[in-house]
Amino acid sequence: MERTDTYKVKGMHCASCASIIEKTFKKQMGVASVQVNYTTETAKVTVDPTKTDPERLSHSIEPLGYSLVIPGAKDMGKSEDEHAAHLGLHQGKEEKLAELSVMLATVRIAIALAVVSGIAMAWDLFAGLQVVPIMPDALKSSLGLIMPLLATYVLFVIGKPYLLGLYRFFRYGKANMDTLIGLGTTAAYLYSIIVTAFSTALARYVDVTATYYDVVIVVIAFITLGKYLETRSKHRTGDAIEKLLNLQAKAALVVRDGKEIEVPIQKVVHGDVLVVKPAGKIPVDGVIVEGSSYVDESMITGEPMPVEKYTGDMVVGGTMNTTGTFTFRATKVGSETLLAHIIAMVEEAQGSRAPIQAHADKISAIFVPIVLILAFAAFGAWLLFGAATLGLAQALSYGLVSFVSILVIACPCALGLATPTAIIVGVGKGAKEGILIKDAATLQRLEGVKVIVVDKTGTITKGRPEVASLQDLSGVSQDRLVAILATLEKRSEHPIAHAIVSYAEARGVAPLPLGSFEALKGEGVKGVIDGTEYFAGNARLVERLGLLIDTRTLEEGTKAGRTPVFLATKEKLLALVMVADVLKENAKEAIARLHALGVKVVMLTGDDQNTARRIAAEAGIDEVIAEVLPEEKLRVIERFRSEGNIVAMAGDGVNDAPALAAADVGIAMSTGTDVAIETAGITLLSGDISKLAKAIALSKITMRGIRQNLFWAFVYNIIGIPLAGGAFYPVFGWMLSPAFAGIAMAFSSVSVVSNSLRIKAKSL
């Protein structure tokens, strides 16, 4: 049986590294599929455990400079089961911070040396332009001795990773970005050493005053700085996961043997009764058994207002208790909790690939060999064509500059970072807003949705009946009428009865003492209050009592999809209550926003036509398809898709499962802990329909960021490589110094990551 695991990968420095690791793994026996993500530095591998294992996979890439991080249960401080459930959640954070610290120390040394070298370069440049005096001979001689030493230190100590990349290229034929930097700086260094050592003999053939020690120092310094900034920026893209992890409580207050004791969160088991005090974090999922409070669920659902919780209500681990003290019984612990599901889903989505990334991956995979060919071609072209007009010495000098500049400036890292960094930030932002995205492909498809099909109950409406109107037919005060109705309906289990009781509670009307009571099957209820017999029920009950009904008012209500409830005595009608499933508070605004995004909204429901049309008219929905069975919903989705539309279906994630699966994008409208994580591509926590529009807006923002990243990454290389190769020299006299090529390469990746981080600040 195949098994899929995700591992951290050490040693990845660019997009080409990811391609090398993927190709190497795919050649190993027992590997069914592999997906390496440069941005998250992870490898998701599906293998046959009988044919290979993580240790063998790691051994296969270790000669190339990479390795898998394979933590054991003991290392994670967990049991075997807990380790399997939480594999990778906290993995690598400490190592990454330590790596950043080491990189920063190296950068400081490199930049200090680059400043010395840069001053010397600038002095020569401005002296040639007669802006400053010519460098004194004594200082020039001193620099002639110091610069080779500095360049040797920078190349062999700070630049050691690039030399190893060059070694592995010659040893194993695998080239990555380190190979390019290593080849370019080594060529410049060796040329300079040879010219310095044999200046007298070579003076007849080359310009022995032109050495490139400063190029070696500045290029490696700025590339090292760029890698540090890139690594730090990439670390910031994972803020969403870190914030979710920080929501997890470390300990819980459990009632055992009648005493409150604090235990580690891992020790909480099903059925434990836990105490949560004001300002305390709820440790696991469960049901309140005593007490009430307001709970801040904003980091789970994105809803800013605390939610009032009573006995019998569900609470979610990771949320914050704000006021009262309550006890609850644990129903889900460890990897079963909603927070654990969310973390797993966000991690999975952030590590997935969007279809748009495929083109960048293909280019990145062949980019390094192409750059090597271009660099040698430019060097050869300068020697072949430049020597005739410029002389061999000048042509050789320009050829070497072009060779080094092309190798330095051509970096596939920006291409490799363009898509995954935006996906990581976009998915994380969605999680913060209560929008859980299953994978990057879903996020990309959502951008193109033109038709959203929504279920009525629980999506557009609240999913439970409420009192829509109360008409006084007797002259009795409304509070009195409501009190009588609530007293009668309090003994009934019918959903409409609950609506009337809730209506009374909301008005602050208390029930009255009730004498005899009887449920009238198919008609309603009756009971004695203050010595008077009252009836509450439907039109059939009123007709049996022989009372007259205003048929016009009744028809208007029923045509609008409302259910009538009459209050009467044997002698007369007292009140007419209309009960209906009402719109969610923000439904109308959400539909209007979807229209503004260019999306057609269709309501698909099994309810009757009258009710469906009323709800659609109130919400501003474009089209209504009512009285359909679940299998018919599937056919409706297929019809819209056959018309060339990209279709999203939003439903409760359970009854609408076939339609959700058939749609291009399935969106589960979930509430509380009943999250249909596996049902749809996107899950909207708290069932808030306004998140539909936010999800589409998030998709558009993220995809726009990806396209911007790809555009600038391509343009950068399209312009940079010819400029570095000297293609503009014959016309404009332009040449690109390898030092400036190093600066440009270093900041290309940083600019892509920074552009992705801008998604965080975008308003949904």
N, C-alpha and C positions, 0 to 999 in steps of 0.2 A: 504494500500500500504506500503510495507516494505521500511525502510530507513536505510542507512549505514552512520555511523559517526565514526570518530577517536578521542579518548580522551587520554589525558595524565593520567598516573596512578601514584599516590603517594604511597610510602611504599614498592616498589619492591626492593629486595636485591639479588635475585638469580634466576636461571632458574626455580627452583621449585615454586617460587612465581608466575611466569607466568602460570604454570600448574594449580596451585590452583585457580587462578582467572578465568581461562578458564572454569574449571570444575564447579565452582560456578555459573558463568554466564549462562552456558548451561542448568543449572537446573531451571533457571528463566523462567516464562511464557512469551511468545512473542519473545524470542530470537531465531532467525533463524540460525545465525552463529556468531562465535567470534574468533578473532585471537589476542593474546596478545604477544607483542614483548618485551622481557626483555631488549634488548640493547637500543631500542629507548624509552622504558618505556611508551608504548602506547597500547591501546586496540581498535581494529577495530571491531565494533559491528553492526550487521544487525538485526533490531528489527521491530516488528509490533507496531507502535506508539499507537495503540488503546489498547494494552495489557500491555505495560511497557514503561518506560522512563528512562533517564540517572540518575535521582535522586534515583529511585528504585534500579537500578543496583548498584549504589554507596553504598546505604544502605546495600545491600546484602553482600558486601565485607568489610565493615567498621569494624565489629567485628573481622575480621581476620587481621586487621592492614593495610588495603589498602583503597584507595578512588579514585574516578574519579575527575579530574579537569574539571568542567563544566563552562566555561567562558560565560558570557552574552554579548550581544552587547554593553551595556553600559561600561562594563569592558574593552572591546577591543577598545573603542573610535571610533566606527564605526556605520553606520546605520545598520539596521537589514539585508538588502541585502548584504552589504559589509561584515558584520560579517559572514554570511553564506558562502559567496564566499571565504573568507580568513581564515576560522576557523583553528586555530592551527599553522599558519605560524610563529608567533612570540611567541607562547605559551610556557611558562616554562623556558625561557632563564634566566630571572632575578632570578627566584627561584633556578635554578640550580647553578648559580654563588654564590648565598647566601648560598646554601647548601654546596658548596665546601669550602667556607670561614669558616663556622662552623665546618666542618669536619677537616679542617687543624688545627684549634685551639685545637680540641679534640686530634688529632694525636700528636701534640707537647707535650701535657700533658702526654699522654699515653707512648710515647717513652721515655720521661724523667724518668718516673717511671720504665719503662722496663730496662733502662740503670742501675739504682740502683739495680734492681733485678738481671739483667744479670751479674753484677760485683760479686754479692754474689754467684751466680751459678757457675761462672767461677772459683772463688777462691776455692770453695769446690772441683770442678773437678780437678783443677791443684794441689791442696794440696794432693788429693788422689793419684795423679801420682808423688808426691814428687818433683814437679817442683817449687812450692812456699811453704813457711812455713804454718803451720796450722793456721787458723784464731784464733786470741786471744779470750779468753773466754768472756771478757767484750764486745767486738764487736759482738760476736756471740749472747750473751744475748740481746744486744740492737736490733739486727736484728730480734731476736725471738719475740720481742714486736712490732717492726715497720712493719714487713712483713704482719702480719694479718690485720693491719689497712690499709696498701696500697692495699692489695688484696680485702678487703671489699669495698674500694672506687672504685677501678677499676671495680669490678664485678657489683656493684649496681648503679654506676653512668655512667661510660663509657660503661659498658656492659649491660646497661638497655635494648637495643633492643633485645639482645639475651635471656634475662630473659623473655621478653614479648613473644618471639617466643616459649619459653618453656611453658609458661602459656597457650598460644593459642593451643599448641599441646595437653595438658591435658584437656583443656576446650572444644575444637572443633574437636580434632583429626586430625588437619591439620599440617603437618610437613614441614618445609623448612630448608634452611641452618642455619638460626638463631637458629632453634630448636637444631640442632646438636651442635653448639658452646655453646649454653646455657646449654644443658645437660652435655656436657663434662666438662666445667669450673665449673658448680655448683657441680658436683660430686667431682671434685678435691678439691674445696673449702670446702664443707661439711666434706669430709674425714679429711682434714687438721684441721678444727675447732674441730672436735670430738677428734682427736688424741691429739691436744693441750690441750683441756679442761679436758680430762680424761687420761692423759699420764700415771699416776701411775697405774690405774686399767687395762689399755690396754697393759702395757709393757710386760706382759707374753705372749701375743698373736701376737702382731704386732711390727714392728720397729717404735717406737714412734719418732725416730730422723728424719724419712723421712716424710716431709710435702711437699705440692705442691702449696704453696702460690705463689712462683715464677712462676710456670707454669701458674696459673690463670692470673697473671700480663702480662707475656710475650706473651702468646697466644692471649689475647684480644688486646694487644697493636699492635702486628704485623698484626692481622686480620683487625683492624681498619685502620692501614696504608695501607694494601692491598686494602681495599674498597675505600679509598681515591684515591689511584693511579689508580684503575680501573675506578672510576667515572670520574676522570680527563681525562683519556685516551678515555673513551667512548664519552666524550664531544668533544674531538678532531675529532672523526670519523664523526661528523656532520658538519665539516668545509665547505663542499661544499654547503650545504643549506644556511649556514650563509653568505657565499660569494655571493650567488645568491640573497639573501634578501638585502644585502648591495648595490646591483646594482640598486635597486629601488630608483628612485628620490623621494625626500620628497616634492618638490614644482615644479611649472611650471610657465613659463612666457607666459601669455595668452593675446592676443589682443582682447580687448572688448571696444566698443564705441570709436574705434580709438586710444586707449591708451594701453600701455603695463603694465599689472599688474601681480604681483606674487600671486599665489593662491596655497593652498595645493593640492597635487596630487589627493586627493579624490574629489576635486571640478571640475576637468577637465571632460567635457562631449563630446559626439560625435559631430563632426563638429566644435569644437573650433579650432581657428588658433593660433598656438604656435610659439614662437620665440626661437631659440637655438643659442647661441653665442659660440665662440671658447672656447674649454675646458669645455663646458657645457654638462651635462648628458641629453640624450633624455628621456623625461618623460613617453610617451606612444607611441603606434604604430600609424603610419599615413603615409600620402603621401606629399612629398615636393611640395609646390605651388610657391615658389620663392627662388632663390639662389642656391648655390651648395657648397659642402664641401667634405672632406674625413672623413669617420666615422669608428672608431675603434669598430668592432663587435666581437673582439676576445673572450670576456667572454661569448658570446652567441653561436658563431659558432666554436670557436677554431682556427679560421684563424688569423695569426699574423699580416698580412698587412692590413692597413686601406683601406676601399672600397670607391671609388669615387661615389658621389651621385649628381644627377641632378634633375631638376624639373620633377615631375611625378614618381620619384623613391620612393620605400617604405623605411621607417626607422622604427627601432625597439626600443621600450622602454628599457632603461637600458644600451644601447650602448653609446659610448662617441664621441661627435663631436670634431674633432681635429683642424680644421683650420678656414674655412669660417663661416659666419652667414647665416642662412636660416630660412624660416618659413614653417611650415607644418600643414596640417589639420588632426586632430585626427580622426582615423577610429576605433580604438579599445582601450578601457579604462578599468581600474580595472582588474577584473578576466579574461577579454577577451584577454589581451595582450599575446604576445608570452612568455615573461618572466614569467608571472603568470602561463601559461600552463606548462612551463618547471619546475618551482618550484613544482607545484602540481604533475607532473609526477615523478620527482625525489623523492619527499617525499613518494609517493605511492610505488615506486619501493624499496626504502630503508626499508620500513616497511613490504614488502612482504617476503614470505618464499620460499627458493629454495627446490626442492624435496629432496636433499641430507640432509636437516636439519631434515627430519621426523624421521630418526633413532635416532639422538641425542635427539630429543624431547621425544621420547618414553622412552629412557633410563633415561633422567633427571626426568621424571614424577614418576618413581618408584625407583629412586636412593636413596632418603632419607630413606624410609622404609627399603630398603635392608641394608643400612649402619647401621641403628639402630640394625637390627638383627645381623649383623656381629660383631658390637661392644659388644653386650651382649654375643654372642657366644665366642668371644675371652676372655672376662672376665671369663666366666664359664669354658673354657678350661684350663686357667691358674690355677684356683682353683682346678679343677678336677684332672689334670695331673701334674701340677707343684708342688702342695703341697707335693706329695710323694717323690720328689727328692730334692726340694729346701727348703722345710719347708713352713708352712702356712704363716708366716710373709712375706717371700720373694715372695712367689707366689701371695699373695694378693697385694703386692706392684707392682709387674710386671703386674698383671691383671688390676689394676687401671690405670697404665701408658698406657697399650695397649688400654683399653677402651676409655680413653681420646684422645689418639693419633689418633685412627681410626675416632672418631667423628670429630676431628679437621681437619685431612688431607683430608678426603673425601669431595670434593666440586664439585657439579655439575655445578658450575658457568662457569668453563672453557669450558665444553661441550655446555652450553647454549649460550656462547659468540662466539664460534668457527665460526659458519656460519653467523649470522647477522652482526657482526662487519666487516667481509670481504665484505659482500654484500653492506653495507653502504658506505665503502671506495671505492669499485669498481664502484658502480653506480655514486657516486660523481665525481670520476676521469673521468668517461665517459662523464658526463655533461660538465665538464670543457673542454673536447676535442670536444664538439659538437656532442656527441653520446648519445642520449636519450634512456634509457632502460625502458621498460614498467613495467617489474616485474622480480623478481629473477629467476623464472622458465625459462624465455626466456634467461637470461644470462647463465644459466646452459646448456640449449639445444644448444646454439650457440657454446659451446666448442666442441661438437661432430660433427659439420657440416662437411660433406665430399664433398657436391656438392652445389655450389652457382649458381643459375640461375639469370642472369641479363638481364634487358631490354636494348635495344640499345640506343634509343633516350633519352637524358637527364641523362643517367646513365653512359654509356661508352663514348657517344659523347656529344657535347655541346648542342645538341637539336636545333640548328639553323644553316642554311647553311653559309658557308664562302668560300671565293675565295681560291681555292686550287692551281691554276696555271693560268698564263696568257701567251699565245703564240703570239708573234708578227709576223703577216703574210704580213706586208707592208713596214717595214723599218722605220715607224714613231716611235718617242720616246715613251717609255712606259708611261711616265707621261701624254703625250698628249692623248694616247689611253684611259688611265684610266679617264682622265678628260672628254672626250667625252662620255664614257660609264656612268659615274656618272651623267652627265648632263641629259642624256636620262632617266636613271633609277630612278632619283630622283622624277619623277612625277608618278611613278608606286607604287602600294601597295603590289606587289608580294614579298614573302620572299626572293627570289633570287635577286630581285632589291635592297632590303635592304642590302643584303650581299655585293653587288658591291659598294653601296654608303659607307658602313662602311669601305670597303677596301680602297677606295679613301681617306676617312677621316684619316685612320691610316697612309697613305703615305703622308699626308699633301697636297693632291692635291685638289684644289678648283674647283667647277663646273663652266662651261662657260655660257655666255648669251645664252638663248634658244629662237629660233624664234617659228615657228609653231610646234605643237606636236600632235601626234595621237597614241592611243593605238590600236594595231592590234590584234583582238581577236584570241586567240589560237596560235599566232605567236610571238608577242613581241611588240615593240614600234618603232616609227620613229619620227624624229624631225630635224629641220634646225638649224645648228650651223655655224656661220661665213659664211653664204650663201651656205653651202653644206648640202645636205640631207643625214642623217645617219640612219641606221637601226640596232637595237639590238634585237636579238631574237633567236629562235630555228632553227633546221635544216630545218623544213618545210618552214620557211620564206626565208632561203637562197636558197632552191630549187625553190621557186616561183620567186625569183629574177634571176634565171638561172645561179647561180654561182657554180663553182666546189668546192667540199669538199674533203679533204684528209680523205677518209673513214677509213683507217687503224688507224690514230690518233684518230678519233672519236670513233671507236669501242673499242680501248684500254681504253679510258676514260669512256665510258658507261659501259663496262664490270667491271670496277673498282668501279662502283656505283656512278659515277660523272655525273652532269648535264651540258651539253655544252651550252654556250651562245656566239653567233657570233656577231661581230661588222663588219658592211659592208656599202659600198655605193652601188649605183646601178651598178657600174662598177666592183668592186672587194671586196674581203674579206680583212679586216684590222687586225682582231685579233680573237683568240679563247680563251675564258675564261672557265675554268672548276670550277664549284661550287659544294661543297660537305659538308655534315654534318661531321665535323672533330672530331677526338679524343679529349677528355679532356687532358689537359697538362700532368697530372700525371696518366693517365689510364694505360699505358704500365707498369709503375713501380708498380702500385697497383696490377695488375694481376700477375706480377712476384712474389710479396710478398705473394699473396694468394697461389700460387703454392708452395712457400717455407713453408707455413703453412700446406701443404698437402691437399689443397682444389682444386677440379676440378671446372673449370669455364665454364659455358654453357651460350651462348647468345641466348635469345629467343625474336624474334621480328616479327612484322607484315610487316616489310619492305621486299623489293625484295632480292632474293638470291645474286645477284651481289654486292649490297651495303653491305649486311650483311657479306659476305665473305671477302670483302676488309677490313672492320672495324675489323673483327675477326683476320685477318692475321696481321694487324698493331699492334693490342693490345696483341697478343699472346694467344688468347682465345682457349680453347681446343675443343669445339664443337659448331656448329651453327645450330639453328633450325629457319628457316625464313618463311615468308609469312603465319603466323598463326594468327587466330582470338583470341580475349580475352578468349572465352570459350575453345579454343584449348590449350591455355597456361595452363589452369587448368588441362587438361588431361596429359600434359607433366609433370607437377609437380607430379601428382599422379603416373605416370609411374616410375619416378626416386625413389619415396618413396617406391613403391612396390618392387623395386630391393634391398631394405634393406638399402638405403642411408638416412642419416639425411640431409634434404634439406632446404636451405635458398633461399628465393626469394627476389631480390632487384629490386624495380621499383619505379614509381613516386607516388605510394600510392593512386592513383585515378583510372586511366584506368586499372591498374593491380590488383585491389582490390580482385577479385576472386582468382587469383593465390597467392597473398600475404596471403590470409586467409587459403589456402590449404597447404602452405608450413609449415614445422616444425617451422621455424623462418621467419617471414615477416619483411623485411627491407625497410622502406620508404626513398627514396632519395629526400629530400625536400630542397627547397631554400627559403631564406628570411622568410616571415611570413606565407607562404603557407605550414605550417608544418602539415603533416598527422599524428597528435598525436594519433588518435584513429584507424588508419588504420592498423598499423603494430606493432609488438612487439618491434622493434627498429626503431628509426628515426635518420637519419644522416643529421644534419643541414648543409646548404650550398650546398647540393648535391655533396659533395666531395667523389669520389669513393675510395680515399686512406683511408677513414675512415672505409671502409669495412674490410680491413685487420687489422686496429687498433681495431675495435670492436671484432674481433675474438681473437686477441692477448690479449685484456682486459679480455675476458671471460676465456681464458686459465690461465692467471695470477691470476685472482680472484679465480677460482676453485682450482688451485694449492695451494693458500693460505688457502682455506677452508680445503682441505685434510691435509695439514700440521698441522693446528690447531686441527682438529679432532684426528689425529694420536697422537700428543703429549698429548692431553687431556685424551685419552684412556690409553696411555702408563703410564702417570703420576699416574692414579688411579690403574692400574693393578699392578704396582710396589709398589706404596705408601701404599695401604691398607694392603697387606700382611706384608710389613716391619713394619708398625705401629702395627700390631697385634702380632708381635713376631714370625712370621712363620720362620724367618731365625735364631732365637736364638739357637735352638738345634744344628745346624750345625756350624754356624759362631760366635755365641754369640752376634749377632747384636740386639740392641733394639733402637727404635726411641723415643727420648724425645718429649713430647707434644709441647715443645717450638719450636723445629725445625720443627715439623709438622705444627705449626701455620705459621712459616715463609714460608714453602713450599707451603701451601695452599694459602697464601696471594699473592704470586708472580706467581702462576700458571695462574690465570686470567689475570694478568698484562702482562704476556708473550704472551698470546693468542691475546690480543688487540694490543700489540706492533707489533706482526707479521702481523696482518691485516693492521696496519698503514704503513708497508713497501710497500704495494701496491701503495701508493701515489708516491713513489720514482721510481717505475718501468717505464722504457721507453716503449712506444707503437710503 
